[in-house]
Amino acid sequence: MNDVTPAPTQSELDEVKKANESGKQPVVFVHGLWLLDSSWDRWAKFFEDAGYAAVTPGWPDDPTTVEEARENPDVFANKSVGDVAAYQQQIIEMLDRKPAVIGHSFGGLLAMMLAGRGVSAATVAIDAAGGRGVLPLPASALKAAAPVLAHPSNRHKAVALTFEQFRYGFANAVSEEEAHRLYDQFHVAGSGVPLFQAAFSNINPGSEAKTDNKNPDRGPMLVISGELDHQAPDATSKAIYKRQKKNKDHLTEYTLIAGRGHSLTIDDGWEEVAQTSLDFIARFVK
């Protein structure tokens, strides 16, 4: 983990300012590996139309666009789970109101980490990465992570997926045509560090990839699972739910989205997942 957390970008500061000035309940969206914050653009509008203020921070040093990210992929290298969590937390703490937090994939793990630090009013973790204490390692998850984990030197690199790897890990539940469109529109390289941290979290007591699931300030949490997900299979989501349910102070719920894979936040069925998330959050914060 880096000793110094980078300052937020001007765009992120503008989003925080806009949210604070609106007086509306903020919702923070946290993306995972191989995507940018722009992957949440439709969700941000969806929630703003419902009366919330959307904040979509990136990871430290994220490029602004997919095109820029592909021109300079090395910028993603060496970003750890702890680095990103610290970056996201500083942005959250600039908000006047405690936000709801929604995260997907490694963003789901980050959302749960932030909830465990008591900075989330309500949390939705969608097809989240496991982390320490989550034991299942289904074969599909290992295959989906193999492009990174198969080569130890990738830990300190930025790794892009081929279309075939993206198709298996993200877009297995959509048509070939849609998979190509999602790959072209959204895919960028990702840091190898988080995958290694998650893979070895259960044999590393000091792993950054862990959540405080018992914090009395954690807030209510919904775990959403895509039935056909290869990257974060349902067995992982169920194990996350079982662990988070140990929180005695706040509700923990689990929802299975039938027929959906890891691309469920960006593919043509994203609105179903967004509505499920909105319905949960609206029960607790408005």
C-alpha positions, 0 to 999 in steps of 0.5 A, a space after each residue: 500500500 502506498 504511504 501517501 493517498 493521491 488527491 482526488 481529481 478535479 472532476 471528483 471534487 466537482 461531483 462532491 461539491 455538486 452533491 453537497 450543494 444539492 442537499 440530496 442523499 449521495 450515492 457513491 459508485 465504486 468500479 472494479 478491475 478492467 473498468 472505469 468509473 464511466 461504466 457507472 454513467 447510466 446508473 448515475 443518471 438512473 439514481 439522480 432521476 430517482 432523487 439522489 446525488 451520484 458520485 462516481 470516483 475512479 481508482 487512483 490515477 485512472 485515465 478519464 476515458 477508455 481510449 486514454 486508458 488503452 494508450 497508457 495501460 501501465 498507469 493501472 499497475 501496482 494499485 492495491 486494494 488498500 490504496 483504492 479503499 483509502 482513495 475512495 474513503 477520502 472522497 466519501 469523507 468530503 461529503 456532507 452526508 454519509 452516502 450509500 455505496 454501490 460496488 461491483 466486482 472488486 468494487 463490491 469488495 471495496 464497498 464492503 470494506 468501506 461499510 466496515 469502516 462505518 462510512 456507508 449509510 447502506 451498501 450494495 455489493 454486486 458480484 463482489 470479490 471475496 477477500 479474507 474469510 470467504 473460502 470458496 474458490 470455484 473452478 470458474 473463478 480460478 479460470 477467470 483469474 488465470 490471465 493474471 494469477 498464472 504468471 506471478 510477475 503480473 502482480 506488479 503489472 497492468 494486465 488487459 484481457 483478450 476478448 476470449 478472456 473477457 468473454 469467459 470472465 465477464 460476458 458469458 451470459 450475453 450474446 457474442 455480438 453484445 460481448 464484443 460491444 461491451 469489450 470495445 466500449 468498457 474494457 481497460 487494463 487492470 492492476 494485478 495486485 488486487 487479484 493476488 491479494 484476494 487469492 492469498 487473503 486466507 493465508 495472509 493474516 495481514 491482507 488488505 483484502 478484508 472487511 470488518 463485517 461486525 462493525 456496529 456502524 456497518 449499516 444495512 447491506 445487500 449482496 447481489 449475485 449473478 446466477 451465471 457469473 464466472 468471475 465471482 460465482 454464486 458460491 462466493 456471493 453466498 459465502 460473502 452473505 453468510 459472513 456479512 450476516 454475522 453483523 448483529 446490528 444491521 440487516 444483511 440480505 442476498 438477492 440472486 439475479 437469474 440468468 446473469 453473468 459478471 457483466 450485469 452492471 454494464 450489459 443490456 439488462 443493467 436496469 434490472 440490477 440498478 432497480 434492485 439496488 435502488 429499491 434496497 437503498 430507498 428503504 434506508 436512505 432518501 
